[in-house]
């Protein structure tokens, strides 16, 4: 994938992996559009990254996803890359009645939004000489951590879905990538931590970004970063170790 001269839409771009990708792609000479739920964060990002285009959008909302697509295609018709990145990670006790609204929100954000947005943009992307859809999954797609089962299941679904999407688009100009991060030092999952300001811990964002960008430049369709490589290769063994 060429990593310069694109127009890129990144969901969940106000923090963590999404913002890191936005800053890197901007640095490499791309037009970058990010969306997120929190307008205050988007305003701060415009102050620190003046070239980034922002849009308030809760991608868990079907109508807002459709409005986002219409707005992007009308205002930035040169858009040729979609990065499905937004995510929600909650702890769920499966031995007790679950809060169905929370389960639905996690599935909607982590999986349904990916499927819907890719379908909304696919027709437009196919008209471009070079285009890409990049889905962010997780090493936990291959070996889940049992206390956050819905998150892990949605990432497994993203992996499976990406294989099918790549197959369906194989005769077009649209390349389909999956990036599976390990635990990366972001705020993901803050909802289930006592200290809400504490980061996720794990691989520094700069190290994750360097490996992920290298995979994109080399057209590697499935980019497992860091420890995610082991989770993919030894999934059953590592599941037992992680959940011992």
C-alpha positions as CSV (number, residue, x, y, z in Angstrom):
1,X,0.0,0.0,0.0
2,X,1.3,3.5,-0.8
3,X,1.4,5.5,2.4
4,X,1.5,9.0,0.9
5,X,-0.9,11.0,-1.2
6,X,-4.0,9.3,0.1
7,X,-7.2,10.7,1.6
8,X,-7.9,8.6,4.7
9,X,-10.9,8.3,7.1
10,X,-10.0,6.9,10.5
11,X,-12.8,6.0,13.0
12,X,-12.0,6.4,16.7
13,X,-9.3,8.9,15.9
14,X,-9.3,10.9,19.1
15,X,-6.9,8.8,21.1
16,X,-4.6,5.8,21.1
17,X,-4.0,3.8,17.9
18,X,-6.4,5.9,15.8
19,X,-4.7,9.2,16.7
20,X,-1.3,7.7,16.3
21,X,-2.2,6.6,12.8
22,X,-3.7,10.0,12.0
23,X,-0.6,11.9,13.1
24,X,1.7,9.5,11.2
25,X,-0.3,9.6,7.9
26,X,-0.5,13.4,8.1
27,X,3.3,13.5,8.5
28,X,3.7,11.3,5.4
29,X,1.7,13.7,3.2
30,X,-1.8,12.4,3.4
31,X,-5.2,14.1,3.9
32,X,-6.5,12.8,7.1
33,X,-10.1,12.8,8.4
34,X,-10.9,11.5,11.9
35,X,-14.1,11.0,13.7
36,X,-15.0,10.4,17.3
37,X,-17.8,10.9,19.8
38,X,-16.1,13.6,21.9
39,X,-16.2,17.1,20.4
40,X,-13.9,18.5,23.0
41,X,-11.2,16.1,22.1
42,X,-11.6,16.8,18.4
43,X,-11.3,20.5,19.0
44,X,-8.0,19.9,20.9
45,X,-6.7,17.7,18.1
46,X,-7.3,20.5,15.6
47,X,-5.2,22.8,17.8
48,X,-2.3,20.4,18.0
49,X,-2.6,18.9,14.5
50,X,-3.9,21.7,12.3
51,X,-4.0,19.6,9.2
52,X,-6.3,16.9,10.5
53,X,-10.0,17.2,9.5
54,X,-12.5,16.3,12.2
55,X,-16.1,15.1,12.4
56,X,-18.2,14.3,15.4
57,X,-19.7,10.9,14.9
58,X,-20.7,8.0,17.2
59,X,-20.1,5.1,15.0
60,X,-22.3,2.9,17.2
61,X,-25.3,4.8,15.7
62,X,-26.4,3.5,12.3
63,X,-27.8,6.8,11.1
64,X,-24.6,8.7,12.1
65,X,-22.5,6.2,10.2
66,X,-24.6,6.8,7.0
67,X,-24.4,10.6,7.5
68,X,-20.6,10.3,8.0
69,X,-20.2,8.4,4.7
70,X,-22.4,10.9,2.8
71,X,-20.5,13.9,4.3
72,X,-17.0,12.4,3.5
73,X,-17.8,11.4,-0.1
74,X,-19.4,14.8,-0.8
75,X,-16.8,16.9,0.9
76,X,-13.7,14.8,0.2
77,X,-14.5,12.7,-2.9
78,X,-10.9,11.7,-3.3
79,X,-11.1,9.5,-0.1
80,X,-9.5,6.2,-0.9
81,X,-8.7,4.6,2.5
82,X,-11.0,3.6,5.3
83,X,-9.4,2.6,8.7
84,X,-12.0,0.9,10.9
85,X,-10.4,1.5,14.3
86,X,-12.9,2.6,16.9
87,X,-13.3,0.1,19.7
88,X,-14.8,-0.6,23.1
89,X,-13.5,-3.0,25.7
90,X,-15.6,-4.0,28.7
91,X,-15.3,-6.7,31.4
92,X,-18.2,-9.1,31.3
93,X,-19.1,-11.7,33.9
94,X,-20.8,-14.4,31.8
95,X,-22.0,-16.3,34.9
96,X,-24.5,-13.6,35.8
97,X,-27.2,-12.0,33.8
98,X,-25.5,-9.6,31.4
99,X,-26.4,-6.0,30.7
100,X,-27.7,-6.5,27.2
101,X,-27.4,-2.8,26.3
102,X,-23.7,-3.0,27.1
103,X,-23.2,-6.1,25.0
104,X,-25.1,-4.6,22.1
105,X,-23.0,-1.4,22.4
106,X,-19.7,-3.4,22.3
107,X,-20.8,-5.5,19.4
108,X,-22.1,-2.5,17.5
109,X,-18.9,-0.5,18.0
110,X,-16.4,-3.2,17.5
111,X,-18.0,-5.2,14.7
112,X,-21.3,-4.1,13.1
113,X,-19.9,-0.6,12.5
114,X,-16.9,-2.1,10.7
115,X,-19.1,-4.2,8.4
116,X,-21.5,-1.3,7.8
117,X,-18.9,1.4,7.1
118,X,-16.9,-0.8,4.7
119,X,-20.1,-1.6,2.8
120,X,-21.1,2.1,2.6
121,X,-17.6,3.0,1.2
122,X,-16.9,0.0,-0.9
123,X,-18.6,1.2,-4.0
124,X,-16.8,4.6,-3.9
125,X,-13.4,3.0,-3.1
126,X,-13.7,0.7,-6.1
127,X,-13.7,3.7,-8.4
128,X,-10.2,4.7,-7.1
129,X,-7.0,3.5,-8.8
130,X,-5.6,2.5,-5.5
131,X,-7.7,2.1,-2.3
132,X,-7.6,0.2,0.9
133,X,-9.8,-0.9,3.9
134,X,-7.8,-1.4,7.1
135,X,-9.6,-3.3,9.9
136,X,-8.0,-3.1,13.4
137,X,-8.6,-6.4,15.2
138,X,-6.5,-7.7,18.1
139,X,-4.2,-10.5,19.1
140,X,-7.1,-11.5,21.4
141,X,-9.0,-12.4,18.2
142,X,-6.9,-15.6,18.3
143,X,-6.6,-16.3,22.1
144,X,-9.2,-14.5,24.2
145,X,-8.8,-13.2,27.8
146,X,-11.8,-14.6,29.5
147,X,-12.8,-11.6,31.6
148,X,-13.6,-9.5,28.6
149,X,-15.2,-12.2,26.4
150,X,-17.4,-9.9,24.2
151,X,-14.5,-7.7,23.2
152,X,-12.4,-10.8,22.2
153,X,-15.4,-12.4,20.4
154,X,-15.9,-9.2,18.3
155,X,-12.3,-9.1,17.4
156,X,-12.4,-12.8,16.3
157,X,-15.4,-11.8,14.2
158,X,-13.4,-8.9,12.6
159,X,-10.7,-11.4,11.7
160,X,-13.2,-13.8,10.0
161,X,-15.1,-10.9,8.3
162,X,-11.9,-9.4,7.0
163,X,-11.0,-12.7,5.2
164,X,-14.4,-12.6,3.5
165,X,-14.2,-8.9,2.6
166,X,-10.7,-9.4,1.1
167,X,-12.0,-12.3,-1.0
168,X,-15.0,-10.4,-2.3
169,X,-12.8,-7.4,-3.2
170,X,-9.9,-9.4,-4.7
171,X,-10.7,-8.4,-8.3
172,X,-10.9,-4.7,-7.5
173,X,-8.5,-1.9,-6.8
174,X,-9.3,-2.1,-3.0
175,X,-6.7,-3.9,-0.8
176,X,-8.0,-5.2,2.5
177,X,-5.7,-5.3,5.5
178,X,-6.1,-6.6,9.0
179,X,-3.8,-5.2,11.8
180,X,-3.8,-7.2,15.0
181,X,-2.2,-5.3,17.8
182,X,-1.0,-6.8,21.0
183,X,-1.7,-5.0,24.3
184,X,-0.7,-1.4,23.4
185,X,-0.2,1.5,25.8
186,X,-3.5,3.4,25.3
187,X,-6.6,4.2,27.2
188,X,-8.6,1.3,25.7
189,X,-10.6,-0.5,28.4
190,X,-10.6,2.4,30.9
191,X,-14.2,1.5,31.8
192,X,-13.1,-1.6,33.7
193,X,-10.2,0.0,35.6
194,X,-10.5,1.6,39.0
195,X,-8.3,4.5,38.0
196,X,-10.0,5.7,34.8
197,X,-6.9,7.8,33.9
198,X,-4.6,4.8,33.9
199,X,-3.5,3.7,30.4
200,X,-3.8,0.1,29.1
201,X,-0.1,-0.7,29.5
202,X,1.8,-2.9,27.0
203,X,3.7,-2.1,23.8
204,X,4.6,1.6,23.4
205,X,2.5,3.3,20.7
206,X,5.6,4.3,18.7
207,X,6.8,0.7,18.5
208,X,3.3,-0.6,17.5
209,X,3.0,2.1,14.8
210,X,6.4,1.4,13.3
211,X,5.7,-2.3,12.8
212,X,2.2,-1.7,11.5
213,X,3.3,0.9,9.0
214,X,6.1,-1.4,7.8
215,X,3.5,-4.1,7.2
216,X,1.3,-1.7,5.2
217,X,4.2,-0.5,3.1
218,X,5.1,-4.1,2.3
219,X,1.5,-5.1,1.4
220,X,1.2,-7.7,4.1
221,X,-2.5,-8.4,4.3
222,X,-2.6,-9.7,7.9
223,X,-0.2,-7.8,10.1
224,X,0.1,-9.3,13.6
225,X,2.2,-6.9,15.7
226,X,4.5,-7.9,18.6
227,X,3.1,-10.5,20.9
228,X,0.0,-10.8,18.7
229,X,2.2,-13.0,16.4
230,X,2.4,-15.6,19.2
231,X,-1.3,-15.4,20.0
232,X,-2.0,-16.2,16.4
233,X,0.5,-19.1,16.2
234,X,-0.1,-20.7,19.5
235,X,-3.7,-19.7,20.3
236,X,-4.9,-22.7,22.4
237,X,-1.7,-23.0,24.5
238,X,-1.6,-19.3,25.2
239,X,-5.3,-19.1,26.1
240,X,-4.6,-21.5,28.9
241,X,-1.5,-19.6,30.1
242,X,-3.3,-16.2,30.0
243,X,-6.3,-17.4,31.9
244,X,-4.6,-19.6,34.4
